[in-house]
Amino acid sequence: MEELANLSFAEMSAAFPDERTAHAYFVKVRWPNGVRCAHCNSSKVHDARARKRARPIWKCEECDSQFSVSTKTVMESSKLTLRTWLLAFFLLSAHKKSVSSHQLGRDLGISTKAAWFLSHRIREAMRENSAEPLYGVVEADLTYIGGRRRRFGRGYTGNKIPVHGIVSRSSGSKSKHGRYVPGQVRQIALSKGTNPTIPIVSQQLTDHAIPDESVLMTDETALYDNVGTWFADHQKVNHSEGEYVRGDVFTNTVEGAFAGLKRQIDGTHHSISEQHAQKYMDENSFKYNHRDETDGERFVRAVRGGVGKRVRLFRPKRGQAKALRKRTHDGPAIEPWKRSRYSRGLNKRGRRMGRRRALADRAAKLREALLADAVDVKKREDEE
């Protein structure tokens, strides 16, 4: 995979011109030592295709189940080509300020709805569950995402999304590749209108940092006074008095991370919903944490992160799975024969008949009104 480290988008398109080459790459990334079963991880598999196709289907001899390269990944049950997925992974990994769904759809030649679903699946692949907490010099701060509400002051936050940022500064030590290890960021989006309290910020700080091995840097807010006593040291800068740097005491690192996040949202997406805010935080954190890597290296990391994750557009009737939306007619998981399709709103013919019936009733009422007006006119003429 070293050849892909410094690829540009033009070189990526030329390197994978068709579906066969894209499939071979995804297979190599997921199973570098040979194809294994996606269900039981057995190596006893064979090609189960009835005829040679661009996307092979394998069958496991141990669990007797079939699978493909997209099984149990963010690409599962997708009708898009693997080449489209490959280019989308590269675009979202390479662009520091992300790509809007409208632009992604135009670049890949797909609909905006498909591009929106595609980008959210890739953001799920970028979500990292890092088991290593932050340590060293840790900066923490709060920011708000959202526009200004009309006739309210600038400090009104009832319509904004609070974001808690926790950043560790670069340690200055070099990794095995001879590069400096960059600082890491954790960005947590809260519900819109939530007032960050001392228990909330304290819990998030202790979840993502090691207090005994960290020095906490914050601004003058009193939210961190209690949790600051748990750290090895707690230093503040007073922004209200114009103090921003006092030796090694500052919060410029976390504010720089917030600056990149706000430029992504304001410049690319313009607005995000509360429901999907954390997905955009995960994408921005992924690019910040791997900012010392090349576009190709981040691309490979994102592709590998999509294995073992599944995202659905709607919540399924049975079972537990992540869903991006929830339909109004999706009720509890009940037996389909105990509830008619028409009552669940799934019968398209029934919906069409309902619309036709409504149009017919409206036309009948209109005819009656016109007929009544004609009768009134006739009566007035006879009286005259």
LUMPAVEX-943701 format. One record per residue (C-alpha): residue number from 1; x, y, z. Coordinates in steps of 0.5 Angstrom, whole numbers, always signed. Example, Ala and Ser with C-alpha at 12.3 -4.5 7.8 and 13.67 -1.06 7.14 Angstrom:
<1 <+25 -9 +16>>;
<2 <+27 -2 +14>>;
// end
This chain:
<1 <+0 +0 +0>>;
<2 <+6 +5 +0>>;
<3 <+5 +6 -7>>;
<4 <-2 +10 -5>>;
<5 <+2 +14 +0>>;
<6 <+2 +21 -5>>;
<7 <-3 +19 -10>>;
<8 <-7 +25 -13>>;
<9 <-14 +25 -15>>;
<10 <-12 +24 -22>>;
<11 <-7 +19 -21>>;
<12 <-13 +15 -17>>;
<13 <-18 +15 -22>>;
<14 <-13 +13 -27>>;
<15 <-10 +7 -22>>;
<16 <-17 +5 -22>>;
<17 <-21 +5 -28>>;
<18 <-26 +0 -27>>;
<19 <-30 -4 -22>>;
<20 <-25 -10 -23>>;
<21 <-19 -6 -20>>;
<22 <-23 -3 -15>>;
<23 <-25 -9 -12>>;
<24 <-18 -12 -12>>;
<25 <-16 -6 -8>>;
<26 <-22 -7 -3>>;
<27 <-20 -15 -2>>;
<28 <-13 -13 -1>>;
<29 <-14 -8 +4>>;
<30 <-19 -12 +8>>;
<31 <-16 -19 +7>>;
<32 <-8 -18 +6>>;
<33 <-6 -25 +7>>;
<34 <-12 -28 +3>>;
<35 <-20 -28 +3>>;
<36 <-23 -30 +10>>;
<37 <-30 -31 +12>>;
<38 <-34 -25 +14>>;
<39 <-38 -29 +19>>;
<40 <-33 -34 +22>>;
<41 <-26 -31 +20>>;
<42 <-25 -38 +17>>;
<43 <-20 -39 +11>>;
<44 <-24 -45 +8>>;
<45 <-28 -41 +3>>;
<46 <-29 -42 -5>>;
<47 <-32 -38 -11>>;
<48 <-39 -39 -11>>;
<49 <-41 -35 -17>>;
<50 <-45 -38 -22>>;
<51 <-41 -34 -28>>;
<52 <-36 -30 -28>>;
<53 <-38 -23 -25>>;
<54 <-34 -16 -23>>;
<55 <-36 -17 -16>>;
<56 <-34 -24 -13>>;
<57 <-39 -28 -8>>;
<58 <-35 -33 -4>>;
<59 <-38 -39 +0>>;
<60 <-35 -41 +7>>;
<61 <-34 -48 +8>>;
<62 <-35 -48 +16>>;
<63 <-41 -44 +17>>;
<64 <-44 -45 +10>>;
<65 <-45 -38 +9>>;
<66 <-44 -33 +3>>;
<67 <-41 -26 +3>>;
<68 <-37 -21 -1>>;
<69 <-32 -16 +0>>;
<70 <-37 -11 +2>>;
<71 <-41 -16 +8>>;
<72 <-40 -13 +15>>;
<73 <-38 -6 +12>>;
<74 <-40 +1 +11>>;
<75 <-41 -1 +4>>;
<76 <-46 -7 +5>>;
<77 <-53 -7 +1>>;
<78 <-50 -1 -3>>;
<79 <-52 -1 -10>>;
<80 <-47 +4 -12>>;
<81 <-40 +1 -16>>;
<82 <-34 +0 -12>>;
<83 <-30 +5 -16>>;
<84 <-35 +10 -14>>;
<85 <-34 +8 -6>>;
<86 <-26 +8 -8>>;
<87 <-27 +15 -10>>;
<88 <-31 +18 -5>>;
<89 <-27 +15 +0>>;
<90 <-21 +19 -3>>;
<91 <-25 +26 -4>>;
<92 <-27 +26 +4>>;
<93 <-20 +24 +6>>;
<94 <-16 +29 +2>>;
<95 <-21 +35 +3>>;
<96 <-19 +38 +10>>;
<97 <-25 +42 +10>>;
<98 <-30 +36 +7>>;
<99 <-34 +36 +1>>;
<100 <-42 +38 +1>>;
<101 <-47 +32 -1>>;
<102 <-49 +37 -7>>;
<103 <-41 +37 -10>>;
<104 <-40 +30 -8>>;
<105 <-46 +28 -12>>;
<106 <-44 +32 -18>>;
<107 <-37 +30 -18>>;
<108 <-39 +22 -18>>;
<109 <-45 +23 -22>>;
<110 <-50 +20 -17>>;
<111 <-56 +24 -14>>;
<112 <-55 +28 -8>>;
<113 <-59 +24 -3>>;
<114 <-54 +18 -5>>;
<115 <-48 +22 -4>>;
<116 <-51 +25 +3>>;
<117 <-52 +17 +5>>;
<118 <-45 +15 +2>>;
<119 <-42 +21 +6>>;
<120 <-45 +19 +12>>;
<121 <-43 +12 +12>>;
<122 <-36 +14 +10>>;
<123 <-36 +19 +17>>;
<124 <-38 +13 +21>>;
<125 <-32 +9 +18>>;
<126 <-27 +15 +20>>;
<127 <-30 +15 +27>>;
<128 <-25 +12 +32>>;
<129 <-26 +9 +38>>;
<130 <-19 +10 +41>>;
<131 <-17 +6 +47>>;
<132 <-11 +11 +49>>;
<133 <-13 +17 +53>>;
<134 <-10 +24 +53>>;
<135 <-4 +26 +57>>;
<136 <+1 +31 +58>>;
<137 <-1 +38 +57>>;
<138 <-9 +38 +56>>;
<139 <-13 +44 +53>>;
<140 <-20 +44 +54>>;
<141 <-25 +49 +52>>;
<142 <-33 +50 +49>>;
<143 <-35 +53 +43>>;
<144 <-42 +54 +40>>;
<145 <-44 +52 +33>>;
<146 <-50 +55 +30>>;
<147 <-53 +62 +27>>;
<148 <-55 +68 +31>>;
<149 <-62 +68 +32>>;
<150 <-66 +74 +30>>;
<151 <-68 +80 +35>>;
<152 <-63 +76 +40>>;
<153 <-56 +78 +43>>;
<154 <-50 +75 +41>>;
<155 <-49 +71 +47>>;
<156 <-56 +67 +46>>;
<157 <-54 +60 +45>>;
<158 <-61 +57 +46>>;
<159 <-61 +55 +38>>;
<160 <-54 +53 +38>>;
<161 <-50 +46 +39>>;
<162 <-45 +46 +44>>;
<163 <-38 +43 +43>>;
<164 <-33 +41 +48>>;
<165 <-26 +40 +45>>;
<166 <-21 +37 +49>>;
<167 <-14 +37 +46>>;
<168 <-7 +34 +48>>;
<169 <-1 +38 +45>>;
<170 <+5 +35 +41>>;
<171 <+9 +31 +45>>;
<172 <+15 +33 +41>>;
<173 <+18 +26 +41>>;
<174 <+19 +22 +34>>;
<175 <+15 +16 +32>>;
<176 <+18 +10 +29>>;
<177 <+18 +14 +22>>;
<178 <+22 +19 +24>>;
<179 <+16 +24 +25>>;
<180 <+14 +28 +31>>;
<181 <+7 +25 +34>>;
<182 <+2 +30 +33>>;
<183 <-3 +32 +39>>;
<184 <-10 +29 +39>>;
<185 <-17 +32 +39>>;
<186 <-23 +29 +42>>;
<187 <-30 +33 +40>>;
<188 <-36 +32 +43>>;
<189 <-43 +35 +41>>;
<190 <-48 +36 +46>>;
<191 <-56 +37 +45>>;
<192 <-58 +44 +42>>;
<193 <-60 +49 +47>>;
<194 <-56 +44 +53>>;
<195 <-52 +48 +58>>;
<196 <-46 +45 +59>>;
<197 <-45 +44 +67>>;
<198 <-40 +42 +72>>;
<199 <-42 +35 +72>>;
<200 <-42 +34 +64>>;
<201 <-35 +37 +63>>;
<202 <-32 +33 +69>>;
<203 <-34 +27 +66>>;
<204 <-32 +28 +59>>;
<205 <-25 +30 +61>>;
<206 <-24 +24 +66>>;
<207 <-27 +20 +60>>;
<208 <-22 +22 +55>>;
<209 <-16 +24 +59>>;
<210 <-11 +21 +65>>;
<211 <-12 +27 +71>>;
<212 <-6 +24 +74>>;
<213 <-1 +25 +68>>;
<214 <-4 +31 +65>>;
<215 <-3 +39 +66>>;
<216 <-10 +42 +65>>;
<217 <-10 +49 +61>>;
<218 <-17 +52 +60>>;
<219 <-20 +60 +60>>;
<220 <-23 +63 +66>>;
<221 <-29 +59 +66>>;
<222 <-31 +56 +73>>;
<223 <-33 +50 +70>>;
<224 <-27 +47 +70>>;
<225 <-25 +49 +77>>;
<226 <-27 +43 +81>>;
<227 <-24 +38 +76>>;
<228 <-18 +42 +75>>;
<229 <-16 +39 +82>>;
<230 <-16 +32 +80>>;
<231 <-10 +34 +75>>;
<232 <-3 +34 +77>>;
<233 <-4 +42 +75>>;
<234 <-9 +47 +73>>;
<235 <-7 +53 +69>>;
<236 <-12 +59 +67>>;
<237 <-11 +65 +62>>;
<238 <-16 +70 +63>>;
<239 <-19 +72 +56>>;
<240 <-24 +77 +59>>;
<241 <-18 +82 +61>>;
<242 <-14 +81 +54>>;
<243 <-9 +75 +57>>;
<244 <-8 +70 +51>>;
<245 <-1 +67 +53>>;
<246 <+3 +67 +59>>;
<247 <+9 +63 +58>>;
<248 <+7 +56 +56>>;
<249 <+0 +57 +59>>;
<250 <-5 +58 +53>>;
<251 <-11 +55 +50>>;
<252 <-9 +57 +43>>;
<253 <-9 +49 +41>>;
<254 <-16 +47 +42>>;
<255 <-18 +54 +39>>;
<256 <-14 +52 +33>>;
<257 <-18 +46 +32>>;
<258 <-25 +49 +33>>;
<259 <-23 +54 +28>>;
<260 <-22 +48 +23>>;
<261 <-28 +45 +25>>;
<262 <-32 +52 +24>>;
<263 <-29 +53 +17>>;
<264 <-31 +46 +15>>;
<265 <-38 +48 +17>>;
<266 <-39 +55 +15>>;
<267 <-35 +54 +9>>;
<268 <-37 +47 +6>>;
<269 <-44 +45 +9>>;
<270 <-46 +52 +12>>;
<271 <-51 +49 +17>>;
<272 <-51 +42 +20>>;
<273 <-57 +39 +24>>;
<274 <-57 +37 +31>>;
<275 <-58 +29 +30>>;
<276 <-52 +29 +25>>;
<277 <-47 +34 +29>>;
<278 <-43 +28 +32>>;
<279 <-41 +25 +25>>;
<280 <-38 +32 +23>>;
<281 <-34 +32 +29>>;
<282 <-32 +25 +28>>;
<283 <-30 +27 +21>>;
<284 <-26 +33 +23>>;
<285 <-23 +30 +29>>;
<286 <-20 +24 +24>>;
<287 <-17 +29 +20>>;
<288 <-14 +33 +25>>;
<289 <-11 +27 +29>>;
<290 <-8 +25 +22>>;
<291 <-6 +31 +20>>;
<292 <+1 +29 +19>>;
<293 <+0 +24 +14>>;
<294 <-1 +24 +7>>;
<295 <-8 +24 +3>>;
<296 <-7 +17 +1>>;
<297 <-5 +15 +8>>;
<298 <-11 +18 +11>>;
<299 <-15 +14 +5>>;
<300 <-12 +8 +7>>;
<301 <-14 +9 +14>>;
<302 <-21 +11 +13>>;
<303 <-22 +5 +8>>;
<304 <-20 +0 +14>>;
<305 <-24 +4 +19>>;
<306 <-30 +2 +15>>;
<307 <-30 -6 +16>>;
<308 <-34 -8 +22>>;
<309 <-39 -2 +22>>;
<310 <-46 -2 +19>>;
<311 <-50 +4 +18>>;
<312 <-57 +4 +15>>;
<313 <-61 +10 +12>>;
<314 <-68 +8 +16>>;
<315 <-69 +4 +23>>;
<316 <-70 -3 +21>>;
<317 <-76 -7 +24>>;
<318 <-73 -12 +28>>;
<319 <-66 -12 +31>>;
<320 <-61 -6 +33>>;
<321 <-58 -2 +28>>;
<322 <-55 +5 +27>>;
<323 <-60 +9 +23>>;
<324 <-59 +16 +20>>;
<325 <-67 +17 +19>>;
<326 <-73 +15 +23>>;
<327 <-80 +14 +19>>;
<328 <-86 +16 +22>>;
<329 <-89 +10 +20>>;
<330 <-84 +6 +23>>;
<331 <-87 +3 +29>>;
<332 <-85 -3 +34>>;
<333 <-83 -9 +31>>;
<334 <-89 -13 +30>>;
<335 <-91 -19 +26>>;
<336 <-93 -16 +19>>;
<337 <-100 -21 +18>>;
<338 <-102 -17 +25>>;
<339 <-102 -10 +22>>;
<340 <-105 -9 +15>>;
<341 <-100 -6 +10>>;
<342 <-105 +0 +8>>;
<343 <-105 +2 +16>>;
<344 <-97 +2 +16>>;
<345 <-97 +7 +10>>;
<346 <-93 +2 +6>>;
<347 <-98 +0 +0>>;
<348 <-96 +5 -6>>;
<349 <-103 +3 -9>>;
<350 <-107 +5 -3>>;
<351 <-103 +12 -3>>;
<352 <-105 +13 -10>>;
<353 <-112 +11 -9>>;
<354 <-113 +16 -3>>;
<355 <-110 +21 -7>>;
<356 <-115 +20 -13>>;
<357 <-120 +19 -8>>;
<358 <-119 +26 -5>>;
<359 <-118 +29 -12>>;
<360 <-125 +26 -14>>;
<361 <-128 +29 -8>>;
<362 <-125 +36 -9>>;
<363 <-128 +36 -16>>;
<364 <-135 +34 -14>>;
<365 <-135 +39 -9>>;
<366 <-133 +44 -14>>;
<367 <-138 +42 -19>>;
<368 <-143 +43 -14>>;
<369 <-141 +50 -12>>;
<370 <-141 +52 -19>>;
<371 <-148 +49 -20>>;
<372 <-151 +53 -14>>;
<373 <-148 +59 -17>>;
<374 <-151 +58 -24>>;
<375 <-158 +56 -20>>;
<376 <-157 +63 -17>>;
<377 <-156 +67 -23>>;
<378 <-162 +64 -27>>;
<379 <-166 +65 -21>>;
<380 <-164 +73 -21>>;
<381 <-165 +73 -28>>;
<382 <-172 +70 -28>>;
<383 <-174 +75 -22>>;
<384 <-171 +81 -27>>;
// end
